[in-house]
């Protein structure tokens, strides 16, 4: 198994970076033995006031590249293994400090389909991607299990209903918490020339964060609420082609259209500015966080595309169990050309002027236009492509190019 030698970790709840020894603990004794207290840091972060076990400062003398595993409460003497982030006092996952942390930020304007995308993508990873790439996605805690099932999976896959609009993190504390998973990769084990059971060769912690579109409309709000962006390992920039004036004008009369929201280049500029300010990156240097620009609802703009274009064919990655570079290059080139022809020249130029690694994708999460909030037949298309590209950029999956 590939353990990552590291000296720092990123809290997957508040996305603050800390040294490994910068950790606190929470007393886990019964409240009758050790009275619960108010936790102001937790309340300030999540807007929820709760009585919790007392916070214990780390008194360990361990080196800074070692994360303490336990502590003793000075009040009751009880031992605890509940580790806390010193910034927000969230309970840290048991994997923190041991494996690589991946924070995938899914951002985009209001009504771009972020919640539907996350719903379908996680289901794809658990099933098709897991089988094809010898990996498994496992929720890190009950909170992730319940939130994904109740807010994402059940509406789409069980009730065939659209997901309600994501509330602003400024008003709904539950939105401030990400969905956190471990992604475990396995490989075939060989012993004495015989194929044995699969062995684990890598484990990463993955955090998905669904952001309300209005939380991205002003840079100062982004700075307060969406700190996760500048500490992300990769960004999936989800955009709605139906927001582009050239697309709206070119579609057949009567095509259902959403209200026009934030201009996509404004959203990109705010995102780039936030990262540059937070990380101190000058304008003469490119940001190294890879950005997957994914245009959603491609089924809604089918009338504007050649039916024989590569974007209309199924992705080859899952079928081959490797990231197909030929398929990726075809789609990336086609989508960039399409975006520029749709009046997105400024966006494309701005993207390349800010981000060192970026690529274009076309996806469909639902595959139909919901009527009265009901989903007809779910037909997702290429939703996995941006995620697999980010995994490939992180060297977690192998690639192959057709001859």
C-alpha positions in Angstrom: 0.0 0.0 0.0 1.3 3.4 -0.9 1.4 5.7 2.2 2.0 9.3 1.4 4.9 10.9 3.3 3.6 14.3 4.3 4.1 17.0 6.8 0.8 18.8 6.4 -2.9 18.1 6.0 -6.0 20.0 4.8 -9.1 19.9 7.0 -11.9 18.6 4.6 -14.5 20.7 6.4 -13.0 24.2 6.6 -10.2 23.5 4.1 -7.5 25.1 6.3 -4.0 23.7 5.9 -2.2 22.6 9.1 1.0 20.8 10.2 0.4 17.2 11.3 1.1 18.0 14.9 -1.4 20.9 14.9 -4.4 18.9 16.0 -6.7 19.0 19.0 -8.9 16.4 20.6 -12.4 16.1 22.0 -13.2 14.3 25.3 -15.3 11.3 24.5 -16.3 10.5 28.1 -19.9 10.3 29.1 -21.3 13.8 29.8 -22.3 12.6 33.3 -18.6 12.0 33.9 -17.3 15.1 32.0 -19.8 17.8 31.3 -20.2 19.0 27.7 -19.4 22.6 26.9 -20.2 25.2 24.2 -17.8 25.1 21.2 -17.6 28.6 19.8 -15.2 27.6 16.9 -17.6 24.9 15.7 -20.6 27.3 16.0 -18.8 30.1 14.2 -17.9 27.8 11.3 -21.2 25.9 10.8 -23.8 28.2 12.4 -25.0 25.5 14.8 -24.7 25.9 18.5 -24.3 22.5 20.3 -23.0 21.3 23.6 -20.0 19.0 22.9 -17.2 17.2 24.8 -14.6 19.5 26.0 -11.7 20.4 23.6 -8.3 19.1 24.7 -5.2 20.9 23.4 -2.5 18.7 22.0 0.3 18.4 24.6 2.3 15.7 22.7 6.0 16.2 22.2 5.9 14.3 18.9 7.8 15.7 15.9 5.9 18.1 13.6 5.7 15.4 10.8 3.8 13.0 13.1 0.1 13.3 13.9 -0.8 12.3 17.5 -3.3 9.5 17.8 -4.7 10.0 21.3 -4.9 12.4 24.3 -6.1 12.3 27.9 -8.7 14.7 29.2 -7.2 16.9 32.0 -10.6 17.1 33.6 -11.8 13.5 33.8 -8.6 11.6 32.9 -10.3 9.7 30.1 -8.5 8.7 26.9 -9.8 9.9 23.6 -8.9 9.3 20.0 -11.3 11.9 18.6 -9.1 14.3 16.7 -10.2 17.8 15.8 -9.2 20.5 13.3 -7.9 23.3 15.4 -9.6 25.9 13.1 -13.2 24.7 13.0 -13.2 21.9 15.6 -14.7 19.3 13.2 -13.8 15.7 13.8 -11.1 14.8 11.4 -11.5 11.6 9.3 -9.5 8.6 10.6 -7.5 8.7 7.3 -6.2 12.2 7.8 -2.4 12.6 7.8 -1.9 9.1 6.3 -3.1 9.4 2.7 -3.3 12.0 0.0 -6.1 14.5 0.4 -8.0 15.4 -2.8 -10.5 18.3 -2.8 -12.5 18.5 -6.0 -14.3 21.7 -6.2 -17.4 21.7 -8.4 -18.3 25.3 -9.1 -20.5 27.1 -11.5 -23.3 29.6 -11.8 -26.8 29.2 -10.5 -28.9 26.5 -12.4 -25.8 25.0 -14.1 -26.8 21.6 -12.7 -24.1 21.1 -10.1 -26.2 19.1 -7.7 -27.4 16.7 -10.4 -23.9 16.3 -11.6 -22.6 15.4 -8.2 -25.5 13.0 -7.7 -24.9 11.1 -10.9 -21.1 11.3 -10.8 -20.8 9.7 -7.3 -23.2 6.9 -8.4 -21.0 6.3 -11.5 -17.8 6.2 -9.4 -19.4 3.7 -7.0 -20.5 1.4 -9.9 -19.0 1.7 -13.4 -15.8 3.5 -12.6 -15.1 1.3 -9.6 -15.4 -1.8 -11.7 -13.4 -0.5 -14.6 -10.5 1.0 -12.6 -10.3 -1.4 -9.7 -11.3 1.2 -7.1 -14.0 1.7 -4.5 -15.6 4.8 -3.1 -16.5 4.7 0.5 -18.2 7.5 2.6 -16.0 8.6 5.5 -18.9 9.0 8.0 -22.6 8.7 8.7 -23.1 12.4 7.8 -21.8 11.9 4.3 -23.9 8.7 3.9 -27.1 10.4 5.0 -26.6 13.7 3.1 -25.8 12.0 -0.2 -28.7 9.6 0.1 -31.3 12.2 1.2 -30.1 15.3 -0.8 -28.7 13.7 -3.9 -29.4 10.0 -4.5 -33.0 9.6 -3.5 -34.5 12.6 -5.4 -32.8 11.6 -8.7 -32.6 7.8 -8.6 -35.6 6.8 -6.4 -38.1 9.6 -6.8 -37.2 10.7 -10.3 -37.4 14.3 -9.1 -35.1 17.3 -9.7 -32.9 18.3 -6.8 -34.1 21.5 -5.1 -31.8 24.5 -5.6 -28.8 24.5 -3.3 -29.2 26.9 -0.5 -26.6 29.6 0.2 -24.0 28.5 2.7 -24.5 31.9 4.4 -28.0 30.8 5.5 -27.9 27.0 5.6 -25.1 25.5 7.8 -25.5 22.0 6.3 -24.3 23.3 2.9 -21.0 24.2 4.4 -20.1 20.6 4.9 -18.7 18.6 2.0 -19.3 15.0 1.0 -16.2 13.1 2.1 -15.1 9.7 0.8 -12.0 7.5 0.7 -11.2 6.3 -2.9 -9.2 3.0 -2.7 -7.3 1.7 -5.7 -6.4 -2.0 -5.9 -4.2 -4.1 -8.2 -4.0 -7.8 -8.8 -1.7 -9.6 -6.4 0.5 -12.4 -7.9 2.0 -15.1 -5.7 4.0 -18.0 -7.1 2.8 -17.2 -10.6 -0.8 -17.5 -9.6 -3.4 -14.7 -9.5 -4.3 -14.0 -5.9 -6.7 -11.5 -4.3 -6.4 -7.9 -5.2 -4.2 -5.8 -3.0 -4.6 -2.1 -2.1 -1.9 0.1 -3.7 -3.3 3.6 -3.1 -5.9 5.4 -0.9 -6.9 9.0 -1.3 -9.4 11.1 0.6 -11.9 12.9 -1.7 -14.1 15.8 -0.8 -16.9 17.0 -3.0 -18.4 20.4 -2.3 -21.6 21.6 -3.8 -21.9 25.4 -3.9 -24.9 27.6 -4.3 -24.5 29.8 -7.4 -25.2 33.0 -5.5 -22.2 32.2 -3.2 -20.0 32.8 -6.3 -21.5 36.0 -7.4 -19.4 38.3 -5.3 -15.7 37.9 -4.6 -15.8 38.9 -0.9 -18.5 36.3 -0.3 -16.4 33.7 -2.1 -13.5 34.5 0.1 -15.5 33.9 3.2 -17.7 31.0 2.3 -15.7 29.1 -0.4 -12.2 28.9 1.0 -12.1 25.3 -0.3 -11.5 26.6 -3.9 -7.9 27.8 -3.4 -6.9 24.6 -1.5 -8.4 22.3 -4.1 -6.6 19.6 -6.0 -8.7 20.1 -9.0 -11.7 22.2 -10.1 -14.6 21.1 -12.2 -16.0 24.3 -13.7 -19.6 23.4 -14.6 -21.1 25.8 -17.1 -24.5 25.9 -18.8 -24.3 26.5 -22.6 -27.9 27.7 -22.4 -26.6 30.9 -20.7 -24.7 31.9 -23.9 -26.6 34.5 -26.0 -25.4 32.8 -29.3 -26.7 29.5 -28.2 -30.1 30.8 -27.0 -30.6 32.6 -30.3 -29.6 29.6 -32.4 -31.9 27.1 -30.7 -35.3 26.2 -32.2 -38.3 28.4 -31.2 -40.0 27.1 -28.1 -36.9 25.5 -26.5 -37.2 25.8 -22.7 -34.5 28.2 -21.5 -33.4 29.0 -17.9 -33.1 32.6 -16.6 -29.8 34.2 -17.5 -27.4 34.3 -14.6 -23.8 35.2 -14.0 -21.6 35.6 -17.1 -19.2 32.6 -17.2 -16.1 34.8 -17.8 -17.0 36.8 -14.7 -17.2 33.6 -12.6 -13.9 32.5 -14.0 -12.3 35.9 -13.2 -13.5 35.8 -9.6 -12.2 32.3 -9.1 -8.8 33.1 -10.6 -8.6 36.3 -8.5 -9.5 34.4 -5.3 -6.8 31.8 -5.9 -4.1 34.4 -6.8 -4.8 36.5 -3.7 -4.9 33.5 -1.3 -1.7 31.9 -2.7 0.2 35.1 -3.6 0.4 34.2 -7.3 1.4 37.1 -9.5 -0.3 37.8 -12.8 2.8 36.8 -14.7 2.5 33.2 -13.4 -0.1 30.5 -14.1 -2.1 28.8 -11.5 -1.2 25.1 -11.2 -4.6 23.8 -10.1 -6.0 21.8 -13.0 -9.3 23.0 -14.3 -11.8 20.8 -16.1 -14.3 23.0 -17.9 -17.5 20.9 -18.3 -20.4 22.2 -20.3 -23.6 20.6 -18.9 -26.9 19.9 -20.6 -25.3 19.1 -23.9 -28.5 17.2 -24.8 -30.3 20.5 -24.9 -28.1 21.9 -27.6 -28.0 18.9 -29.8 -29.7 20.9 -32.6 -26.6 23.1 -32.9 -24.1 20.2 -33.3 -23.2 17.7 -36.0 -24.8 14.3 -34.9 -21.6 12.5 -35.9 -19.3 14.6 -33.6 -17.2 12.8 -31.0 -19.2 14.3 -28.1 -22.2 12.3 -29.1 -20.4 8.9 -28.7 -20.0 7.1 -25.4 -16.8 7.7 -23.4 -14.1 5.1 -24.1 -12.4 5.5 -20.7 -14.6 3.2 -18.7 -14.8 0.5 -21.4 -11.0 0.3 -21.5 -10.3 0.7 -17.8 -7.7 3.4 -18.7 -7.9 7.1 -19.5 -8.1 7.1 -23.3 -5.9 10.0 -24.5 -7.3 9.8 -28.1 -10.9 10.1 -26.9 -9.9 12.9 -24.5 -8.0 14.9 -27.2 -10.9 14.6 -29.6 -13.4 15.9 -27.1 -11.2 18.6 -25.7 -10.4 20.0 -29.2 -14.1 19.7 -30.3 -15.5 21.4 -27.2 -12.9 24.3 -27.2 -13.7 25.0 -30.9 -17.4 24.8 -30.1 -17.2 27.2 -27.2 -15.2 29.7 -29.2 -17.8 29.5 -32.1 -20.5 30.2 -29.5 -19.0 33.5 -28.6 -16.7 32.2 -25.8 -13.5 33.6 -27.1 -12.9 35.9 -24.1 -13.6 33.0 -21.7 -11.2 30.6 -23.5 -8.5 33.3 -23.6 -9.0 34.1 -20.0 -8.8 30.4 -19.0 -5.5 29.9 -20.8 -4.1 33.1 -19.3 -4.8 32.0 -15.8 -4.5 28.2 -15.5 -1.6 26.1 -16.6 -3.6 22.9 -17.1 -7.1 23.0 -18.4 -9.4 20.9 -20.6 -12.9 21.1 -22.1 -15.6 18.5 -21.7 -19.3 18.2 -22.7 -21.5 16.3 -20.3 -25.2 15.5 -19.6 -26.2 14.6 -16.1 -29.9 13.9 -16.6 -30.3 13.5 -20.4 -33.8 14.9 -20.5 -35.6 18.2 -19.8 -37.6 17.7 -16.6 -41.2 18.5 -16.7 -43.0 19.7 -13.5 -39.8 18.8 -11.6 -40.1 15.2 -12.7 -37.2 13.4 -14.5 -38.5 11.3 -17.4 -35.8 8.7 -18.3 -32.4 9.3 -16.8 -29.7 9.1 -19.5 -26.4 10.5 -18.2 -23.7 11.0 -20.8 -19.9 11.4 -20.2 -20.3 12.7 -16.7 -17.2 10.8 -15.6 -14.8 12.4 -18.1 -13.8 15.5 -16.1 -13.3 13.4 -12.9 -11.2 10.8 -14.7 -9.1 13.5 -16.3 -8.4 15.0 -12.8 -7.5 11.5 -11.5 -5.2 11.0 -14.5 -3.5 14.4 -13.8 -2.9 13.2 -10.2 -1.3 10.0 -11.6 -4.0 7.8 -9.9 -5.1 6.1 -13.1 -3.2 5.0 -16.2 -3.7 6.2 -19.7 -3.6 4.7 -23.1 -3.5 6.2 -26.6 -5.2 4.4 -29.6 -2.8 3.6 -32.4 
